[in-house]
Amino acid sequence: MTALTDSQLSTFQEEGYLIVRSLFDIEEANILRQAAKTESAFEEKVYDLDDGEGGQQRLVLWNSAGEDLWGAIARSSRIVNTMEQLFGDEVYHYHSKMSIKQPRTGGAWSWHQDYGYWYQNGCLYPDMGSAFIAVDPNTKENGCLQVLKGSHKLGRVEHGRFGDQTGADPERVKEAAKVMELVYVELDPGDTLFFHSNLLHRSDQNTSEHPRWSLICCYNTKHNNPYKDSHHPSYTPLVKLPDGAIKEMGDQLFSNGTDFWNPKKDATTGAGEKAEA
């Protein structure tokens, strides 16, 4: 991928997100989808959360960007270089996760900001972001991501338990929704959404017959190295890989020693971060 244009940078600064269509080509998107559906770790390491509405959220999280297909994606120049342009600094891999919404049962996510939780990990600034890569088609029917355009400018909204949900203060979100445009982020496989850690986002249940799997690679900036230890890593230089590495990796799945993380089993995790995706 070539450098971002001034228009793309301006869009991100004003709206808090940027969609890059076909960041991964058809062959790469097919490799990603086939690997995701055959990767045993996505069944063995998954944790489930009830969404309070009768659906079930499924997540698999890992901290390492290793010598495997998933590491090749997280370290690909087209993603890392884009993140560094958007945030104006060197970035490192904070963690990755596969968000899994199965047909008819895939759960909803309440409104939240990722920095609403990452703030607790000792990151002083919200200079962090994510690359959200569509593995399956992401549609309104199967619970695509929804964002409030420009909501990253609100700063960090209070997060915690509000009624039966864990997320951003609903009163604040309600008022923001009156003045900010709600956007349904519909994506084809290989499309990628880059978004700021303070962007408010949510998703509905998957009420369709089609799965909605999405790979999310999260990054922190070097200057924002956490001042305390947490369940996510501190700054480690990230070795970028050429974009062709993804096709070379093919179906090379998780390498031995991958650092998976389960919030349910981690005593350092606040209750809020269980709704992080």
C-alpha positions in Angstrom: 0.0 0.0 0.0 1.3 3.5 -0.9 1.4 6.3 1.6 -1.9 7.8 2.7 -3.1 10.9 0.9 -3.7 14.2 2.6 -7.4 13.5 2.1 -7.2 10.2 3.9 -5.3 11.6 6.8 -7.8 14.5 7.1 -10.7 12.0 7.1 -9.1 10.1 10.0 -8.4 13.2 12.0 -12.0 14.6 11.5 -14.0 11.3 11.7 -11.8 9.1 13.8 -11.7 6.2 11.3 -10.7 5.4 7.8 -11.9 2.5 5.6 -9.4 1.1 3.1 -11.2 -1.2 0.7 -9.4 -4.4 -0.5 -6.4 -3.7 1.6 -6.0 -7.5 1.3 -6.6 -8.9 -2.1 -9.0 -11.8 -2.9 -6.3 -14.4 -2.6 -5.1 -13.0 0.8 -8.7 -12.7 2.0 -9.3 -16.4 1.1 -6.2 -17.4 2.9 -7.3 -15.5 6.0 -10.8 -17.0 5.9 -9.7 -20.6 5.3 -7.0 -20.3 8.1 -9.5 -18.8 10.5 -12.0 -21.5 10.0 -9.5 -24.3 10.4 -7.3 -22.8 13.2 -7.9 -25.1 16.2 -6.9 -22.4 18.6 -10.0 -20.4 17.8 -12.0 -23.2 19.3 -9.7 -24.2 22.1 -8.8 -20.7 23.3 -12.1 -19.0 22.8 -14.0 -17.4 25.7 -17.7 -16.7 25.6 -19.6 -13.8 27.2 -23.4 -13.5 27.3 -24.5 -10.1 26.0 -27.5 -9.8 28.3 -29.8 -9.9 25.3 -29.8 -13.7 24.7 -26.8 -13.7 22.4 -23.2 -14.9 23.0 -20.0 -12.9 22.3 -16.9 -15.0 21.4 -13.4 -13.8 21.5 -9.9 -15.2 21.1 -7.1 -12.8 22.2 -3.3 -13.0 21.9 -0.5 -10.6 22.7 2.3 -11.9 20.4 2.8 -11.1 16.7 4.8 -14.3 16.0 6.3 -16.2 13.1 3.0 -17.3 11.7 0.2 -16.1 9.4 -1.4 -14.0 12.2 1.9 -12.4 13.0 2.5 -11.7 9.3 -0.8 -9.9 9.1 -0.2 -7.8 12.3 3.4 -7.0 11.2 2.5 -6.4 7.5 3.9 -3.1 6.2 0.6 -2.0 4.8 -1.0 -2.0 8.3 1.9 -0.9 10.4 3.0 1.9 8.0 -0.6 3.1 7.9 -0.9 3.2 11.7 2.4 5.1 11.9 1.1 7.7 9.4 -2.2 8.1 11.3 -0.6 8.5 14.7 2.7 10.2 13.7 5.0 7.9 15.6 6.5 4.4 15.6 3.9 1.8 16.8 4.1 -1.6 18.3 1.8 -4.5 18.5 -0.5 -4.2 21.6 -2.5 -7.3 21.0 -4.8 -9.0 18.4 -8.1 -10.7 18.6 -10.6 -12.7 16.6 -14.2 -11.5 17.1 -16.6 -14.3 16.3 -20.3 -13.9 15.7 -21.9 -17.1 14.9 -25.2 -17.2 12.8 -28.3 -16.5 14.9 -26.4 -16.6 18.2 -23.6 -14.0 17.8 -23.9 -11.4 20.6 -24.1 -7.6 20.6 -21.5 -5.3 22.0 -22.5 -2.1 23.8 -21.1 1.3 23.1 -17.6 1.7 24.2 -14.2 3.2 23.4 -11.1 0.9 23.4 -9.2 3.6 25.4 -12.0 3.4 27.9 -10.3 0.2 29.0 -6.7 0.7 27.8 -6.6 3.8 30.0 -6.5 1.4 33.0 -3.4 -0.3 31.7 -1.2 2.7 32.3 -1.4 4.3 28.8 -1.3 8.1 29.4 -2.5 9.1 26.0 -5.2 7.8 23.7 -2.6 7.6 20.9 -3.6 4.1 20.1 -5.7 2.4 17.4 -6.9 -0.7 15.7 -7.0 -2.3 12.3 -10.3 -4.2 11.9 -10.1 -6.7 9.1 -13.2 -8.3 7.6 -12.8 -12.1 7.4 -16.4 -12.7 6.5 -18.7 -10.1 4.9 -19.7 -7.6 7.6 -23.3 -6.5 7.0 -26.1 -4.9 9.0 -27.8 -8.3 9.2 -24.9 -10.1 10.7 -23.9 -7.4 13.2 -21.3 -5.2 11.5 -19.5 -2.5 13.5 -21.3 0.8 14.1 -19.5 4.0 14.9 -20.3 7.6 15.9 -18.5 9.7 13.4 -16.1 12.1 15.1 -16.7 10.8 18.6 -13.0 10.4 19.2 -13.0 14.2 19.8 -15.1 13.7 22.9 -12.1 12.5 24.8 -12.3 9.5 27.1 -15.9 8.8 28.2 -16.5 7.2 31.6 -16.6 3.4 31.4 -18.0 0.9 33.8 -21.1 -1.1 34.7 -24.3 0.6 33.7 -27.3 -1.6 34.4 -26.7 -5.0 32.7 -24.0 -3.6 30.3 -20.3 -2.9 30.6 -19.3 0.0 28.4 -19.4 3.8 28.0 -21.8 6.0 30.1 -25.1 5.6 28.2 -26.2 9.2 29.1 -23.1 10.6 27.5 -23.5 8.3 24.4 -27.2 9.3 24.0 -26.3 12.9 23.9 -23.4 12.3 21.5 -25.7 10.4 19.2 -27.9 13.5 18.9 -25.1 15.5 17.2 -23.0 12.8 15.6 -23.7 10.6 12.6 -24.2 6.9 13.2 -22.4 4.9 10.5 -22.8 1.1 9.8 -19.4 -0.1 8.7 -20.2 -2.7 6.1 -17.1 -4.5 4.8 -16.2 -7.1 2.3 -13.5 -9.7 3.1 -10.1 -8.0 3.0 -11.5 -4.5 3.6 -10.0 -2.9 6.7 -11.2 -0.2 9.1 -8.6 1.8 10.9 -10.0 3.5 13.9 -8.9 5.7 16.9 -9.0 4.3 20.4 -11.5 7.0 21.5 -14.0 6.3 18.7 -17.3 5.2 20.1 -18.4 1.9 18.5 -20.8 -1.0 19.1 -22.5 -3.8 17.2 -25.8 -5.6 17.1 -26.5 -9.3 17.4 -26.0 -11.5 14.4 -29.6 -12.3 13.4 -28.6 -13.7 10.0 -27.7 -17.2 8.8 -24.1 -16.0 8.0 -21.1 -15.9 10.3 -19.3 -12.6 11.0 -15.7 -13.2 11.9 -13.3 -10.2 12.1 -9.6 -10.0 12.9 -8.6 -6.9 15.0 -5.0 -5.9 15.3 -4.3 -3.3 18.0 -1.4 -0.9 18.3 0.1 1.5 20.7 2.6 4.3 19.9 6.2 4.2 21.2 5.8 7.5 23.1 2.8 6.1 24.9 4.6 3.2 26.5 2.6 2.2 29.6 4.0 3.4 33.0 2.9 0.2 34.7 2.7 -3.5 33.8 -0.6 -5.0 32.6 -1.9 -8.0 30.7 -1.0 -6.3 27.4 2.7 -5.7 26.5 4.9 -2.7 26.9 6.9 -1.3 24.0 8.8 -3.8 21.9 10.2 -2.8 18.5 8.0 -4.3 15.8 9.8 -6.0 12.9 7.7 -5.2 9.8 7.2 -7.8 7.1 6.8 -7.2 3.4 3.2 -7.5 2.2 4.1 -10.6 0.3 4.8 -12.5 3.5 1.1 -13.2 4.0 0.9 -15.3 0.8 4.2 -17.0 1.6 2.9 -18.0 5.0 -0.2 -19.5 3.4 -2.0 -21.7 6.0 0.8 -21.6 8.6 -1.3 -21.3 11.8 -0.3 -20.2 15.3 3.3 -21.0 16.3 4.2 -22.7 19.5 4.4 -20.4 22.5 1.7 -17.9 21.3 0.8 -15.8 24.2 -3.0 -16.2 24.4 -4.9 -14.2 27.0 -8.2 -15.0 28.7 -9.7 -12.1 30.7 -11.8 -14.6 32.7 -8.6 -16.1 34.1 -6.6 -13.0 34.5 -6.6 -11.4 38.0 -5.1 -8.2 36.6 -8.1 -7.5 34.4 -10.8 -5.1 35.5 -14.4 -6.2 34.7 -14.7 -3.5 32.1 -12.1 -4.9 29.7 -14.1 -8.0 29.1 -16.2 -5.9 26.7 -13.2 -4.7 24.8 -13.9 -5.9 21.3 
